[in-house]
Amino acid sequence: MTHPGHPHFSWREGELHVEQLRVRDLAREHGTPLFIYSKAAMLEALAAYQRGFAGRRAKICYAMKANSSLGVLQVFARAGCGFDIVSGGELERVLAAGGRPADVIFSGVGKTRAEMAQALQAGIGCFNVESEAELEVLDEVAGRAGRRAPVSIRVNPNVDAKTHPYISTGLKGNKFGIAHERTLAAYRRAASLPNLDVVGIDCHIGSQITQSDPYLDAMDRVLDLVDAIEAAGIRLRHIDFGGGLGIDYRGDRPPAADALWAQLLRKLDARGYGDRELMIEPGRSLVGNAGVCVTEVLYLKPGEQKNFCIVDAAMNDLPRPAMYEAFHGIEPVSRPAAGAAGAVYDVVGPVCESGDWLGRDRSLAVQAGDLLAVLSAGAYCMSMASNYNTRPRAAEVLVDGDRAHLIREREQVPDLLRGERLVR
């Protein structure tokens, strides 16, 4: 088996490679746990969106919460992407990685006044406003700064994305966006405020979506609103359809990005809005299958009910299984010897929680000291990593052909203690 979805992860001479480099060699040089990313895999995923938008006025804004490491942001900045941010800290990362402020859109339900002022000062492209109260605060902050804030209102279309409830964002019970039935009133209010410039409409219904129908339903509902908003005399320059396209974790079959957008663009044209500038905010689909996490087997612990394979990566490095009961493929970095005895293991980490598991009921022929690759680890792993149990975060390496770039040094315990103070 190779890494889902990408030829840039392959077996050669019994060894897992990322592009031209052996994973074992990278782990020997940089230690474990270690995140390894393929630059070619990221650019290939981006190319599918670029093909889908060929000939259109469209801006692809990478949803950087999926993986906000500077070396990853730099790849997308150099490829001409904008960025979807959800905090002032993420804005600072975009600027540090060489992104253009005018290509930044600021989403999120809880923007502070300080973050709004910071984004106005930087000159970002658009605020995706998520509540009527936020409109009032943003108008006040922009007025104090002597600026006009470009705004798009995020609509909650009450569409079921058919994904995990924690990453579904387009239903009435979710915290995101303004209810469909309140949208026109919110746009009238935004248009009346002196320090706001209404530029677009935004919709994002969830993450790890593997079917086309939710997108098509959401587009219809958003375009119905565009009809009503423009009939009220408010012109929208862009339409933002968010992100959320899933990846292959375990035989998942999401539509290819270019195929999905061919469907959506046909609908957009049929509704008479094919001339509008489009924005989208892909995250996971650009980086998820572009990364692996390499971990060393520490102990094998047989038991009456379960066998445990204890590794040096844990829920603080790879939070998705603990948070969402998510599946990641797990493979030995080197092919086991012919006839090696295998067993069924739960792969678990050293963190002192029963929720610290990376994979359940996996058939593996391993022994202590072997290396395992946790697959599809490019999204929502390092960006959600923590220092629980005073565990320093892993190193990260970006592979480009036959070259490896260390894009994050392994943290050390003194790094974790630096900001703390004893009481004197």
N, C-alpha and C positions, 0 to 999 in steps of 0.2 A: 504494500500500500504506500502511495506517496501522499504528500500533504494535500488536503482537499483543495481542489480548485486551481492549483498552480503547478506548471512544469518547472518552476524555478526552485522547487524542492524535490530532489530526486535521489534515488539509490544508485550508487556506482561502486562496484567492487565491494559490495556488502556494507557500505557506509552511507549515511544520510549526508547529503550536500545541500547547502544553500547557495544557489548559483554555482560558482566554480570552487567554493571552499568547503572543506570537510567540517561538519559540525563538531566532531570530536576535537579537531585541532583548535577551533575557536574556544571551546570549553576549557581545554588545557591551558590556553594562553590567558583567558580572562576569568576563569573560575565559574562556579555555579552557586545559586541559580543565575542564568544568563538569558536575556532576551536577544534574539537574533532576527533582524528584519531584512527582507529582500527589497532593494530599491526597484528592481525591474518588476516585481510583483505589484508594487504600489502604482507604478506608472502604467502597467498593463490594465489594472482595474480602472484607473482614471481614463485611459484611452477609450474604454467602452462607453463612458458618459460623453466623451468628446465626439465620438462617432454618432451617438444618438442625437447630439445637438448640432451636427454639421449644417451650416447654412442658416442657423438661427441666431438671434441675439440672446445669448444665454451666459450666465455667470455661475460657475461651479464653486461653491463656498464650502470648503472642507469643514465638517463639524468636529472641531478639534478636541472636544471632550473625549472622543474615542481613543485618541493617543496624542498627547500634547508635548511630547519630547521635541526639543528644538531641532534636532537633526531630521526628524520626520516632517515637521512644519516647513523646514527649509526645502525639502524635496518638492512639496506642493507649491510653495511660493515661487520657486524657480520654474515650475511647470505652468505658471500663470493662474493659479487658483486664488480665489478669495477665501475668507475664513468666517465661519459661524462661531461666535464666542458666547459664553454665558457668565463671564465674570471679568472684573478689571484685571485680575491676574492673567487671564487668558489673553487679554489685549496686550499686556506687556510682553507675553511670550511671542505673539505674532510680530510685534515690532522688533524684538530681539532676533527673530529668525529671518527678517528681511521682508515681511509682508507689508502691503500697502494699506494704510488706514482706510482709504476710500473704498477698498474691496472688503471691508469688514462689516458684517451684520451682527447686531447684539441682541440675542434672545435671552429668555429666562424670566421667571415670574417675580423675582425678588431683587431687581436692580436697586442699589442704594443711590442716594443723591450724589455721593462721592464718585461712584462708578459712572453715573450719567455725566457728571462734569468732566471726568477724565476722558470719556469717549468723545464728548463734544470738543474738548481741547485738541484731541488727536485728529479730529475730522473724519470720523467713521462714516460709512456709506448709508447705514440705516439702523434704526432701532426697531426691533420687532416687539411691539407693545403687547402685553399679555393681560392687562386689566384696565378698566375705566379709571380706577384710581391712579394707575401709573401714568395715564395721559396727563392728568392734572399736575402731578409732581414733575414730570419731564418738561412741561410747559413752564413751570415755575423756575426750574433749574436752568433751562435754556435762556429764559428772560434775564435771569441774574448774570448769565455769562455773556449776554449780548449776542446770542446766536439763535438761529432757527434749527430745530432738530428735525431731520428727515425721519419720518415714521411710516411703518407698515403695521397694521393690526393683525395679530395672530388669531385666527378663527378656529374655534373648536367645532368641527362639523358633525360631531356625534356619529362617527364612523368607527366600526369595530375593526381594528387592524389584524385581529386573529393572531395575537402574539402573547407573550407572557404579561400578566396584568401589571407587573412593575414597570414594564417598558412600553405599555400602551398609553398614548397621550391624547387621543382624539375623541374620547367618550365623555359624556356629560359628567360622570363621576370623577374625571381627572382634574388636576389642578391647573392645567395649561389652557391658555387662550381665553377668548371671549365667546360666550355662548352664541350659537348661530342666530338665534332670535334677537340678540342684543346688538348684533354687529352693525346694522345700519345706523342705529342711534349713536353708537360709539364713533362711527365715521363722521356723522354730522357734528358731534362735539369736537372731534379732533380738528375738523376743517374750520371750526369757529375760534379755535385757540390761536392767539397771535404769534406764538413762538414755535409752532409746529408746522412742518411742511409734509402733507400727506403724499406719499410717493408710491405705495404699493399695498398688497394684501398678502398674508402669509398663512400657511397651513402645514402642520406636521402631525401625523397621526400615530407615530410609534416607531419602534425599532425591531430589527430582525423580522421584517415582514417578508413572507415567502410567496405571496399570491398577488396577482395583478388587480383583482376586483376591488380591494379596499382603496387603492389609488384612484381607480376610475370613478368609484362612488364619491370620493372626496373631491375630485376635480369637478364633477357635476355640481356638487353643493357649493363649492367656492365660486364657480362661474355664475351660478344663480345669484350669489351675493354681488358679484362684480356688476351684473346687469342692474341690480337694484341701486347700488352705490353710484354708478355712473348716471343712472336715470335721475338721481338726486343732484346731479351737477358736480360730482366729485370725480375727477379723472385720476385713474390709477396707471402709473407708468410701468410698474412691473408686477408680476405675479410670482410668488415664491411658493413652491410646492413641497418644501422641506426635504427630508431624506428618509432614512429608515429601511432601505432595501437590505434584505438579509443576505447571509453568506452560508456556505456549506460547512456546517459543523459535524453533522452525522447523517450524510445522505440527504440533506435538505436540498430542495430544488427551486430556489428562487429564480424568477426570470432574469435573463441577462439585462444589464442596464440599457444597452442600446435597443433591445427588443421591447423592454417596458416603455421606453420613451417614444418609440415608434407608435405604440398604441395610444399613449397619452397625447402626443402631438396631433394624431389624427382627430382625436376628440376636440382638442383645443382649436384646430382649424375649422372643424364642423360647427363649433359654437361661435366662430367669428373673432377669435382672439389670438390667432396665429402670429400677428404682427407685434405682440407685446414682448418686452424684455422678460426673460424667464430667469428665475434664480432657483437653485436647488442646494441642499445642504447634506450631501452624503458624508458619512463618517465610517462606520463599521465596514461598509462594502468596499472602501478604498484601502483599508489597512488590516482588517481582521485576518484574512488568509495570508497576509504578507509576513507573519511573524510566528516564531516558535519560542517556547521557553525550555531551556535545557536544565535538567536537574539530575543530581546524583542519587543513586540508591544508597541509603545509609544502613538499613536493616531489613531483613525479612522476618516477619513475626507470624508464625502459623498459629491457628486457633481452632477451637471446636466448631465455631459457627462461621468465622471469617478468617481469611489469611490477609495480613497487612503487608504492603510494600511501603516502607517509610522512606520518604525522600527529603531532600534539603530545601525544596520549594514548598510554599505553604499558602494558606488562604490570604495572607497579607500580600503575597506576590501575585496570586491568581484568584481574585475574589469571586469570580462569576459562579463557580459551582456552589459555594457557600451561600451566595446571595440569591441565585435564581435556580438552583439545582441544574445548572447548565452542563452540557456535555462538551468535553474536549477530547479529541483523539489523543492517545498516548502510545508512543512507539519507542522501542530501543533505538538508540543512535547507531548501533552496530548490529548487524544481523546475528542472531544467536547461532552458535555452532550447531551443525546437523546433529539431531538426536538429543539436544539439550532439553532437560526436563522442564516443563512449564506447569503453571498452576494459575488458578483464578484468584486475583488479589483486589482488595480495595487499596488504591494508591492514596496515601495520606501524608500530611506534612507534620512538622514538629510543634506547631502551635497548640497551646493547651486549650483546645475546644473540640468537642465531638463533631462540630461542623467543618473542621479543617480536613476536607477531602478534595482531591483533584479528579478522581475517577473511581467509579464503583464497578466491581465484577469485571475486571479486565484480565484477559488471558495473556500472561507474560512469561517468558523464559528468561529470568534475570537472577542476578546475585549481587550482593553488596559490592559497591564500587562501579557498577554499570551506570551508564548514562541513559536517561529517557528524554524524549522530546515531547512536550505538551504542545499539541498542534493548534492552529487557528488562534494564536495568542497575541495577535497584533492589536486587537481592540479591547478596550475596557479591562485591561490587565494592569499594565504599568500606570496608566492614568488614574486607576482606582487603588493602587497599591498603598499600603499603610506601613507603619512601623510597630504594629502590635507585637507584644512580647519583646520590645526593644530589638527588633530585627531590622538591620539596615536594608535598604532597597537594593535590588539587583543592578548589575551593570547592563548596558544596552549596546549592541553592535549593529551597524548598518552595513550590509554587504552590497557592493557594487561590482559585479563581475568577479574578478579575482582579487579584489581589494576589500579589506574590512576596516571600517572606521569606528572607533570607540566614541559613541555619541553621549554616553552617560557613564561616569566613573562609578564604581561600586561605592555605596555609602559606607562610612565607618561609624562606629559607636560615638566617637567624639563629635561627629556631625550632628548626632541626635541630641547630645547634651548641651550643645553650644548656647542655646538661648535660655537655658534653665538656670535658676539661682537658688542656692540654699538660703534659708532665713538666718540672719545674723543678729 
